[in-house]
Amino acid sequence: MMDLSRTDCANSVLLVDDEDDVREALRQTLELEGFEVQEAADGETALAQVTQLWPGIVLSDVRMPRMNGLKLFETMQEIDADIPVILITAHGDIPMAVTAMQGGAYSFIEKPAEPDALIDTVRRAMEKRRLVLENRRLRDQLNRNDAIENRLIGISPQIRKLREMAVMLAEADTDVLVIGETGTGKELVARCLHDFGPRKKERFVALNCGGLPETIVESELFGHEKGAFTGAQNRRIGKIEHAGGGTLFLDEIESMPPAVQAKLLRVLQERSFERLGSNTTIKVDIRVVAAAKSDLSAQLDDGSFRQDLFFRLNVAPLKIPPLRERQEDVPVLFSHFLELAAIHRGRPVPELPRSAIAKLSSCDWMGNVRELKNLAERYVIGLPLFENTETSGDKHDGKGPMTLKAQLAVFEKSVIANALDLHDGRVDHTARYLDLPRKTLYLKMRKHGLSRLDFK
């Protein structure tokens, strides 16, 4: 008998009934719909095959010798209260089944089980179980922030490459230029460079250069002496000095005034600076991580950004792909943000229909990860995912909604990538998990540009 405690079983239904012919009929109905069915003739046998990690549901008759379905359900609750249990009842047992549902049973089906109703109930219960296990996995990630996979979340080849580069550059302890559109997570990447590098025990100091006037940017960066300018009533320690020994993160570096760029260049070259109003040179040991919304080519062409500063920062460029270029990451990220928002607000994690996942995966996400996170926050507090189907993601390349074929392709790629990630790139296991012939899976992987080596 197959070990039901395995976490890679697909569509597992534990069918419990003491009548052989009833089990046979139900098994055939379920297997014709693609479910993997395991049988048990009594409650004790069923209990021996289920653990908290079991990724399936229980379909049990109510009236059985020794341990009836209600007792089985109560005992299942002790193993894992989130395992959906569907009870099969005779007409006279319906009041008992209703009581069981009030106590946490998922549903009940009256004998004789009507096939369409049975399949629909099992599918909904299976989806609930899948979401529960996924949320548990994400909760574990929240409690284990010691790996970069738990910071830069995703399964796409692009995000895997980003993680590899971030770890390598973190250890190198060199200055880095992070390039990415608004909302892609530039500060998150900068924090990873700090937290996974040799300066992790020192300060991470951030300054957004885009929202400050030139005089304030200088004071914020370099600090000032008392009386350096009108209103400077006391000495102020700047961000550079405050970050001594640690990391200075300069966001929207493209917005830094030219005069300040020249002074920053000296800091990068000589690791020294002077406070405003002082002639004393201060040596500083810092790592500088700068971030820009683009590759700065336009600013270099029009002279608004110094070439020498660009070349000094661009020793180790790190580009963050926009979310529209790694859409297979959308379901994983959205589930992660749902969990975060639910924990923050003390609410249960709402269920997400498959149709919604497909729609999310087909969006362009012009606001990138930040937009996706905001949408998860909305959904947790009870607001609809899509209001009047109007979101920035509903438009594709500025030419209207994606076709059904394109949306299905994005969703298919996401499902296959998730399955490959779950099984560490093992094609044989992934094919069984997706119930596909290996040749078919290879063809679909080639079609979507997926390689098993990307998931090892």
ROFIVO-372550 format. One line per 4 residues: number of its first residue (from 1); their letters; for each residue x, y, z of C-alpha. Coordinates in nm, 2 decimals. Layout:
BEGIN
NUM> A> X:Y:Z  ...;
***
This chain:
BEGIN
1> MMDL> 0.00:0.00:0.00  0.12:0.35:-0.09  0.25:0.56:0.20  0.00:0.83:0.24;
5> SRTD> 0.23:1.05:0.45  0.42:1.14:0.13  0.38:1.51:0.04  0.41:1.45:-0.33;
9> CANS> 0.09:1.25:-0.37  -0.15:1.41:-0.62  -0.52:1.44:-0.56  -0.52:1.19:-0.27;
13> VLLV> -0.86:1.07:-0.15  -0.87:0.83:0.14  -1.19:0.63:0.09  -1.32:0.46:0.41;
17> DDED> -1.61:0.21:0.39  -1.66:-0.14:0.53  -1.86:-0.25:0.22  -1.63:-0.37:-0.06;
21> DVRE> -1.88:-0.31:-0.35  -1.95:0.05:-0.23  -1.58:0.12:-0.21  -1.53:-0.02:-0.56;
25> ALRQ> -1.80:0.19:-0.71  -1.68:0.51:-0.54  -1.32:0.44:-0.63  -1.40:0.40:-1.00;
29> TLEL> -1.60:0.72:-1.00  -1.31:0.91:-0.84  -1.04:0.76:-1.05  -1.22:0.84:-1.37;
33> EGFE> -1.19:1.20:-1.27  -0.82:1.17:-1.21  -0.81:1.14:-0.83  -0.56:0.91:-0.66;
37> VQEA> -0.77:0.68:-0.43  -0.65:0.49:-0.13  -0.89:0.25:0.04  -0.95:0.15:0.40;
41> ADGE> -1.22:-0.09:0.52  -1.23:0.06:0.87  -1.14:0.37:1.07  -0.84:0.22:1.25;
45> TALA> -0.68:0.13:0.91  -0.75:0.48:0.78  -0.60:0.66:1.09  -0.28:0.46:1.06;
49> QVTQ> -0.22:0.61:0.71  -0.27:0.98:0.78  -0.03:1.25:0.91  -0.03:1.63:0.94;
53> LWPG> 0.16:1.64:0.61  -0.08:1.42:0.41  -0.20:1.63:0.11  -0.54:1.47:0.07;
57> IVLS> -0.89:1.45:0.20  -1.11:1.18:0.37  -1.43:1.04:0.23  -1.59:0.82:0.49;
61> DVRM> -1.92:0.63:0.55  -2.09:0.71:0.87  -2.21:0.37:0.98  -1.92:0.12:1.02;
65> PRMN> -1.84:-0.14:1.28  -1.59:-0.07:1.56  -1.52:0.29:1.47  -1.79:0.48:1.28;
69> GLKL> -1.74:0.78:1.06  -1.82:1.03:1.33  -1.55:0.88:1.56  -1.31:0.87:1.27;
73> FETM> -1.37:1.24:1.21  -1.32:1.33:1.58  -0.99:1.14:1.58  -0.88:1.30:1.26;
77> QEID> -0.93:1.63:1.42  -0.67:1.54:1.68  -0.42:1.45:1.40  -0.49:1.76:1.19;
81> ADIP> -0.81:1.97:1.23  -0.76:2.10:0.87  -0.79:1.77:0.69  -1.13:1.79:0.51;
85> VILI> -1.36:1.51:0.60  -1.66:1.43:0.38  -1.92:1.20:0.54  -2.14:0.97:0.34;
89> TAHG> -2.47:0.93:0.51  -2.80:0.74:0.48  -3.11:0.95:0.50  -3.16:0.88:0.87;
93> DIPM> -2.80:0.99:0.95  -2.83:1.34:0.81  -2.89:1.51:1.16  -2.57:1.35:1.28;
97> AVTA> -2.38:1.47:0.97  -2.51:1.82:1.02  -2.39:1.81:1.38  -2.05:1.69:1.26;
101> MQGG> -2.03:1.98:1.01  -2.10:2.22:1.29  -1.80:2.06:1.47  -1.57:2.11:1.17;
105> AYSF> -1.65:1.83:0.92  -1.62:1.96:0.56  -1.94:1.83:0.41  -2.17:1.53:0.38;
109> IEKP> -2.32:1.35:0.09  -2.64:1.15:0.11  -2.66:0.79:-0.02  -2.66:0.69:-0.30;
113> AEPD> -2.39:0.95:-0.39  -2.48:1.14:-0.71  -2.15:1.13:-0.91  -2.15:1.50:-1.02;
117> ALID> -2.22:1.62:-0.66  -1.96:1.39:-0.52  -1.69:1.50:-0.76  -1.77:1.87:-0.71;
121> TVRR> -1.75:1.83:-0.33  -1.43:1.64:-0.34  -1.26:1.89:-0.57  -1.36:2.18:-0.35;
125> AMEK> -1.23:1.99:-0.04  -0.90:1.91:-0.22  -0.85:2.28:-0.31  -0.90:2.37:0.05;
129> RRLV> -0.64:2.12:0.16  -0.40:2.24:-0.10  -0.43:2.60:0.03  -0.39:2.49:0.39;
133> LENR> -0.07:2.31:0.32  0.06:2.60:0.11  -0.02:2.85:0.39  0.16:2.63:0.64;
137> RLRD> 0.47:2.62:0.42  0.46:3.00:0.39  0.42:3.04:0.76  0.73:2.82:0.81;
141> QLNR> 0.91:3.05:0.58  0.80:3.35:0.78  0.96:3.19:1.08  1.28:3.10:0.89;
145> NDAI> 1.43:3.41:0.74  1.78:3.26:0.74  1.77:3.17:0.37  1.76:3.41:0.08;
149> ENRL> 1.48:3.19:-0.08  1.26:3.32:0.20  1.34:3.68:0.11  1.35:3.69:-0.27;
153> IGIS> 1.05:3.46:-0.33  0.98:3.29:-0.66  1.04:2.98:-0.87  1.12:3.14:-1.21;
157> PQIR> 1.46:3.11:-1.37  1.50:3.49:-1.35  1.44:3.50:-0.97  1.67:3.20:-0.91;
161> KLRE> 1.94:3.38:-1.10  1.88:3.70:-0.90  1.92:3.50:-0.58  2.25:3.35:-0.70;
165> MAVM> 2.39:3.69:-0.80  2.27:3.85:-0.47  2.44:3.59:-0.26  2.76:3.62:-0.46;
169> LAEA> 2.77:4.00:-0.45  2.68:4.00:-0.08  2.99:3.79:0.00  3.20:4.00:-0.23;
173> DTDV> 3.13:4.32:-0.02  3.16:4.55:-0.32  2.95:4.85:-0.41  2.65:4.75:-0.62;
177> LVIG> 2.41:4.93:-0.85  2.06:4.78:-0.83  1.84:4.85:-1.13  1.46:4.78:-1.13;
181> ETGT> 1.13:4.94:-1.21  0.92:5.09:-0.93  0.78:4.82:-0.71  1.02:4.54:-0.80;
185> GKEL> 1.18:4.53:-0.46  1.51:4.72:-0.49  1.54:4.79:-0.12  1.46:4.43:-0.04;
189> VARC> 1.75:4.33:-0.26  1.97:4.58:-0.10  1.89:4.45:0.24  1.97:4.10:0.12;
193> LHDF> 2.31:4.22:0.01  2.36:4.36:0.36  2.21:4.07:0.56  2.39:3.79:0.37;
197> GPRK> 2.73:3.97:0.37  3.01:4.03:0.62  2.85:4.36:0.74  2.52:4.20:0.85;
201> KERF> 2.58:4.28:1.22  2.63:4.65:1.14  2.38:4.92:1.04  2.18:4.93:0.72;
205> VALN> 2.11:5.30:0.65  1.87:5.40:0.37  1.82:5.74:0.20  1.58:5.82:-0.08;
209> CGGL> 1.75:6.07:-0.30  1.44:6.15:-0.50  1.23:6.33:-0.25  1.48:6.58:-0.10;
213> PETI> 1.60:6.92:-0.22  1.97:6.95:-0.30  2.07:7.13:0.03  1.88:6.87:0.24;
217> VESE> 2.04:6.58:0.04  2.38:6.71:0.12  2.30:6.75:0.49  2.14:6.41:0.51;
221> LFGH> 2.44:6.24:0.34  2.74:6.43:0.49  2.60:6.58:0.80  2.69:6.94:0.91;
225> EKGA> 2.86:7.14:1.18  2.68:7.39:1.40  2.63:7.72:1.21  2.71:7.56:0.87;
229> FTGA> 2.40:7.73:0.73  2.10:7.91:0.85  1.91:7.69:1.09  2.20:7.46:1.16;
233> QNRR> 2.19:7.50:1.54  2.36:7.18:1.63  2.61:6.94:1.47  2.44:6.66:1.27;
237> IGKI> 2.58:6.32:1.19  2.50:6.23:0.82  2.39:5.90:0.68  2.74:5.82:0.55;
241> EHAG> 2.89:5.86:0.89  2.60:5.68:1.06  2.64:5.38:0.83  3.01:5.34:0.92;
245> GGTL> 3.10:4.98:0.92  2.77:4.89:0.75  2.58:4.95:0.43  2.45:5.28:0.29;
249> FLDE> 2.15:5.24:0.05  2.09:5.53:-0.19  1.75:5.48:-0.36  1.66:5.68:-0.68;
253> IESM> 2.03:5.77:-0.73  1.93:5.91:-1.07  1.76:6.20:-0.88  2.07:6.30:-0.70;
257> PPAV> 2.18:6.66:-0.79  2.50:6.69:-0.99  2.69:6.88:-0.72  2.61:6.60:-0.47;
261> QAKL> 2.71:6.34:-0.72  3.06:6.48:-0.73  3.10:6.46:-0.36  2.96:6.10:-0.35;
265> LRVL> 3.22:6.00:-0.61  3.49:6.11:-0.37  3.33:5.90:-0.09  3.33:5.59:-0.33;
269> QERS> 3.69:5.65:-0.44  3.86:5.75:-0.12  3.61:5.64:0.15  3.64:5.98:0.31;
273> FERL> 3.42:6.30:0.33  3.37:6.63:0.52  3.07:6.75:0.70  2.91:7.07:0.57;
277> GSNT> 3.08:7.36:0.74  3.40:7.16:0.83  3.74:7.12:0.68  3.81:6.80:0.87;
281> TIKV> 3.83:6.48:0.66  3.66:6.19:0.81  3.75:5.83:0.70  3.46:5.59:0.67;
285> DIRV> 3.43:5.22:0.61  3.10:5.16:0.43  2.95:4.96:0.15  2.73:5.16:-0.09;
289> VAAA> 2.43:5.00:-0.26  2.26:5.24:-0.51  1.93:5.19:-0.68  1.79:5.33:-1.00;
293> KSDL> 1.46:5.28:-1.19  1.64:5.23:-1.52  1.99:5.16:-1.66  2.07:5.54:-1.64;
297> SAQL> 2.15:5.55:-2.02  1.92:5.85:-2.08  2.07:6.04:-1.78  2.42:5.97:-1.91;
301> DDGS> 2.32:6.10:-2.26  2.18:6.43:-2.14  2.45:6.48:-1.88  2.23:6.48:-1.57;
305> FRQD> 2.42:6.18:-1.43  2.80:6.18:-1.41  2.97:5.91:-1.62  3.25:5.86:-1.37;
309> LFFR> 3.00:5.81:-1.09  2.81:5.56:-1.30  3.12:5.36:-1.39  3.22:5.36:-1.02;
313> LNVA> 2.88:5.23:-0.92  2.83:4.99:-1.21  3.12:4.76:-1.12  2.85:4.51:-1.00;
317> PLKI> 2.51:4.58:-1.16  2.22:4.38:-1.04  1.90:4.39:-1.24  1.56:4.29:-1.10;
321> PPLR> 1.32:4.16:-1.36  0.97:4.31:-1.36  0.69:4.09:-1.25  0.55:4.06:-1.60;
325> ERQE> 0.86:3.88:-1.71  0.83:3.61:-1.44  0.46:3.55:-1.42  0.50:3.20:-1.29;
329> DVPV> 0.61:3.37:-0.96  0.27:3.55:-0.93  0.08:3.26:-0.75  0.36:3.20:-0.51;
333> LFSH> 0.41:3.56:-0.43  0.04:3.63:-0.39  0.00:3.34:-0.15  0.29:3.47:0.05;
337> FLEL> 0.15:3.82:0.07  -0.20:3.68:0.17  -0.03:3.49:0.46  0.16:3.81:0.57;
341> AAIH> -0.15:4.02:0.55  -0.36:3.77:0.74  -0.10:3.73:1.02  -0.06:4.11:1.04;
345> RGRP> -0.44:4.17:1.07  -0.52:3.86:1.28  -0.76:3.73:1.01  -0.79:3.39:0.84;
349> VPEL> -0.62:3.34:0.51  -0.90:3.37:0.25  -0.94:3.09:-0.01  -0.84:3.18:-0.36;
353> PRSA> -1.04:3.03:-0.65  -0.83:2.88:-0.93  -1.00:3.12:-1.18  -0.86:3.41:-0.98;
357> IAKL> -0.51:3.25:-0.98  -0.53:3.22:-1.36  -0.63:3.58:-1.39  -0.36:3.70:-1.16;
361> SSCD> -0.10:3.51:-1.36  -0.22:3.68:-1.68  -0.17:4.04:-1.56  0.11:4.27:-1.66;
365> WMGN> 0.15:4.42:-1.31  0.28:4.76:-1.41  0.32:4.83:-1.03  0.51:4.51:-1.00;
369> VREL> 0.54:4.32:-0.67  0.42:4.63:-0.47  0.09:4.63:-0.67  0.05:4.25:-0.61;
373> KNLA> 0.12:4.30:-0.23  -0.14:4.58:-0.21  -0.40:4.36:-0.38  -0.34:4.08:-0.13;
377> ERYV> -0.39:4.33:0.15  -0.73:4.43:-0.01  -0.84:4.07:-0.04  -0.76:3.99:0.32;
381> IGLP> -0.97:4.27:0.45  -1.26:4.16:0.23  -1.24:4.38:-0.08  -1.28:4.21:-0.42;
385> LFEN> -0.98:4.11:-0.62  -1.09:4.28:-0.93  -1.33:4.57:-0.93  -1.53:4.59:-1.26;
389> TETS> -1.23:4.39:-1.41  -1.03:4.71:-1.41  -0.67:4.67:-1.29  -0.34:4.77:-1.44;
393> GDKH> -0.29:4.40:-1.50  -0.59:4.36:-1.72  -0.41:4.53:-2.00  -0.14:4.36:-2.21;
397> DGKG> 0.12:4.56:-2.40  -0.12:4.85:-2.41  -0.34:4.66:-2.67  -0.62:4.53:-2.46;
401> PMTL> -0.68:4.22:-2.26  -0.47:3.90:-2.32  -0.64:3.64:-2.53  -0.78:3.33:-2.37;
405> KAQL> -0.50:3.13:-2.54  -0.23:3.36:-2.39  -0.39:3.34:-2.04  -0.40:2.96:-2.05;
409> AVFE> -0.04:2.95:-2.16  0.07:3.17:-1.87  -0.13:2.95:-1.63  0.01:2.63:-1.77;
413> KSVI> 0.36:2.75:-1.74  0.30:2.86:-1.38  0.15:2.52:-1.29  0.44:2.33:-1.45;
417> ANAL> 0.71:2.56:-1.29  0.55:2.52:-0.95  0.54:2.14:-0.99  0.91:2.13:-1.10;
421> DLHD> 1.01:2.34:-0.81  0.82:2.12:-0.57  1.01:1.81:-0.70  1.35:1.98:-0.74;
425> GRVD> 1.34:1.95:-1.11  1.28:1.57:-1.12  1.09:1.52:-1.44  0.96:1.17:-1.36;
429> HTAR> 0.82:1.28:-1.02  0.67:1.60:-1.18  0.51:1.40:-1.46  0.34:1.17:-1.21;
433> YLDL> 0.23:1.47:-1.00  0.07:1.64:-1.30  -0.06:1.31:-1.43  0.12:1.36:-1.77;
437> PRKT> 0.33:1.13:-1.98  0.70:1.23:-1.95  0.72:1.30:-2.33  0.42:1.54:-2.30;
441> LYLK> 0.58:1.72:-2.00  0.91:1.76:-2.19  0.73:1.91:-2.48  0.54:2.16:-2.26;
445> MRKH> 0.87:2.25:-2.08  1.04:2.32:-2.41  0.74:2.52:-2.52  0.75:2.74:-2.21;
449> GLSR> 1.13:2.76:-2.20  1.16:2.57:-1.87  1.46:2.35:-1.79  1.48:2.10:-1.51;
453> LDFK> 1.83:2.23:-1.42  1.67:2.57:-1.32  1.49:2.39:-1.03  1.76:2.18:-0.88;
***
